[in-house]
Amino acid sequence: MAISRDPLDELVVPDETEAKEVALETDGDVLVGGRSTVEFGVRGRNVLAGEGVQFGGDIEAEGDCRLDMWCEVADNVLVGQDAYIGERVHVGGEMKVAGDLDIGDDVEIEEGFEANGWIVIRNPMPTIVFLFVYLKHLLLIGEEDAAQQLIAELTDEDEPDAEPLVIPRNASVGDDAWRVSTPATIGDACRLHGNVRAETIDVGADCNIFGSLRGRGDVTVGEETRIHGDVTTRDGDVVIEAEARVLGDVSCADLELGPGAEVDGTIRADGEITMGTTERDIE
């Protein structure tokens, strides 16, 4: 993963991520900023969550799982390697850890826990908060190589096979809506449920988004993607690339329609509409 800024300053949904009925599934890591709400469970390689994150389902991590203090998990936590659980974390189900377990004070696991390795009762975290503050400092002073090395050590991978799923701080992610105050980037071949609300939105190719897109700035819909709702922006432009389809209305400043792009509803553009190679001004 190429790091050039704070990784929690943007919602990033990697290629082929699927929001199933009970969980968000991705091949890479899952990074969740503090004070966020994830109404789904999550399944990924390593799962890292900042302070006060709420999960509405299971956590399944093939590698490590790190939950900072005051996190809430509605169901089970299943970890393929080591787990680091901060103080006052609450788990509504059971916790099973294939490796070592570091666990803080006042942790409540309603259905009990087991670990095949060492069990150490202490306060292993303020680690998540510290790591992200340190990472942001490295980026501010231009130490991108050091920041990249920190991410590699954190995930135990020199060259990850898949980009991480990143949910920024204070986000709300659920079946009804994905709400962030940052830019949002959605990769190729994703299948998501819920309206996406973000600063700007960039959706990749061959996606199915069962909801609307609403941004303050620019919105891009990739080739052959289907948006089952409206696409609107307060101050920005909209680009709908080749063979993409919006099954709703489009409202924006300037609109660019690629070859074969379709809009089933009403188009409201305050500026120019570009269709292929033709262009006209809207009075």
N, C-alpha and C positions, 0 to 999 in steps of 0.2 A: 504494500500500500504506500503510494507516494504521499508524503506528509509535507504540506507547505503552509498550514495554518492550523488553528485549533480544530481538532476533528469533531468537536461537539457544537460547532457553529453552523451546522447544516444537517437537515434530514437526508440521509443517503440510504436508498433501498437498492441493493445490488441486483444484478441480473438473476432472473429465474426465482426471485422470492415469491412465495405464495402465502397468502393469508387464508388459511383453512378455517373451519368452523371454530376450532378451539385454540389454534396456535399459529404464530408466525414462523415459517420454516425457511432457513437459509443455509447454504453450504459453508459460509464463513463465520466470523466472530459476530457477536452482538454486543454493541456498546450503548449504554443507556445513561443519559445525563441525569443529574440529581433532580428530585422533585417532579419526575415525570410519572405519568400513568399509562400503563400498557394493559388494556383490557383483555388481551389475549394471553395465552402462554407463549413461550419462545423456545425454539429448538435451533441450536447452532453448534459451532465448534467450541469456542470459549465464550462465556457469558459474563459480562462485567457491568455492574450497575452502581451508580452513585448514590448518595445519601437520599433516603426517603422515597425511593422508587416503589411503585405499587404494580404488581403483576396479577392479572385476573385469572391465571391458569397455572399449569405446570411450567417449570424450567427444566429443560433437558440439554445438558452440555456434554459434548463428546470429550472435551478437554477439561479445562479448569472452569470453576465458577467463583466469582468474587462479588459478594453483596455487601455494600457499605451499610453503616448503621441506619436503623429505623426503616429498613426495607420491609415490604409486606408481600408475601407470596401466598396466593389463595389456596394452592394445591401442593403438589409434591415438588421436590428438588432432586433430580437425578444427575449425578456427576460422574463422568468417565475417568477423571484423574483426581486432582486435588480441589478442595473447596476452602474458601476463606470467608467467614461469616462474621460481620461486624456486630457490635453490641446492639441489643434491643431489636434485632430482626425477628419477625414473626413469620412462621411457615404453617399454613393451615393443614398440610398433610404430613407426609413423612419425608425424610432426607436420607438418600443412599449415596455414598461416596466410595468410588473404587480405590482411591488413593488416600492421602492424608487429609485430615480435617482440622483446621484452625477455627476456633469458635469463641466469640466474645461473651461478655457478661450479659445477663438478662435476655438471652435468646430463648424464644419459645418455639418449639417444634411439636405440634399437637399430637402427632402419631409416632413420635420417636425418631431416632436416627441411628445409623450404623456406618462404619467406615472400615475398610480393609487395612488401612495403614494406621499411622499415629493419629491420636486424637489429643489436641492441645487446647486447653481452655485458657484463653487470654483475650486481649483486644487486638486482633491482627490488623485492623483498619482504623485508622484514618487513611489507609493506603490509596483508595480510589481518588479521593479528593486531592491528596498530596500529588499523586502521579499526574493528574490532569492539570493542576496548577503548575507543576514543574514543566510539563510538556509545553504549556502555553508560554511560559517564560523562555524556554529554549527557542521557540519559534519567533518570539518578539525580538530576540537578540541575534537572529539569523543563523542559529545553530541547527540547520535542518538535518544534517547527518546524525547529530546526537539525538534529535527527536525521533528519527527513523530507527535508530538502534534501540531506543527506549521502547517503542512499539513492538519491535521484534522480540525483545526480552520479555515483554509483558505477555505476549501470545505464544512464546516458545517456538516461533516460526521465523526463519530468516526471510523466506519468500512465500508468503501465504498464497494458496491456490485460488482463493476467492476474496473479493473485497468484503469488508465488514458491513453489517447492517448498523447504521448509526442513528440513534434517536436523540435529538438535542435536549438540553435542559428545559424543564417546565413544559414539556410536550404532553399532548393527550392523543393516544393512538387507540382506536377501537373500530368495531364493525360499522359504527355510524359515521365516524369522521376521524381524520388524521389532522390534528391542529398543531401547528408550530409557528413561531414568530421568526423563523429563519428561512433561507432558501431551501427548496426541496428538489432532490434529484432522484428520479426513479429509473432504474436500469431497464435493459431489454427483457422481453418475455416474462414480465411480472404479471401476477394476477392478484389484485387487491380489491377489497370491499371497503367502501366508505368514501365520503367527500374529503378531498384534500384541500386544506387551507394553509397557505404559506406566503412568504414574501415574494418569491418567484418560484416557478414550477417548470421542471424540465423532465418530460416523460420520454423514455426510450422507445425503441421499435417493438412491434408485435406484442404489446401489452393489452390487458383487459382491465380497465378501471371501472368498477361498478359503483359509480358515484360521480359527482361533479368536481371540477377544478376551479378554485378561486384564488387568485393571487393579487397582491398589491402592484406588482410589476409584471414583467414579461412572462408569458406562458408558451411552452413549446410542446407539441404533441408529435411523437415520432412516427415513422413510416409504419403503416398497417396496424396501428394501434386503434383500439375502440374505447371511446369514452362514453359510458352509459349515463350521461347527464349533461349539464351545461358547462361551458368554459367561459369564465368571466375574469376580467381584471379591472382594477380600479383606475390605474394610471398607465398601464403598459400595453405592449403589443402582443398579438397572438400569431403563432406560426403553426399551421396544420400541415404536416409533411405528406408526401405522396402516399396515396391509397389509405390514409387514415380516415376515421369516421367519427363524428361527434353526433350522438343521438340526443341532441338537445340544442339549446340556443348558444350563440357566441356573442359576447359583448366585449369591446376593446377599443383601443385607439386605432392603430393600423392592423390589418389582417392580411396574412400571406397564406394562400392555399396552394399546396403542391399538386402535381398532376394526379388526377383521380381522387383527390380528397373530397369528402362529403360532409355537409352540415345538414342534419335533418330538420332543425328548427329555424328560428329567426336569427339573422345576422344584424348586429348593431355595431357599426364601426364609425367612430368620429373622424377618422382620417382616411387613409388610402386602403383600398382592397387590391391585392395583387393575386391574379389567378394565372398560374403558369407564366407565360410571357406577356400577358396583357395586364394593363394597370389602369385604374380609373380613380378619380377623386370623388369622394362623397361630399356633396354640398351640405 
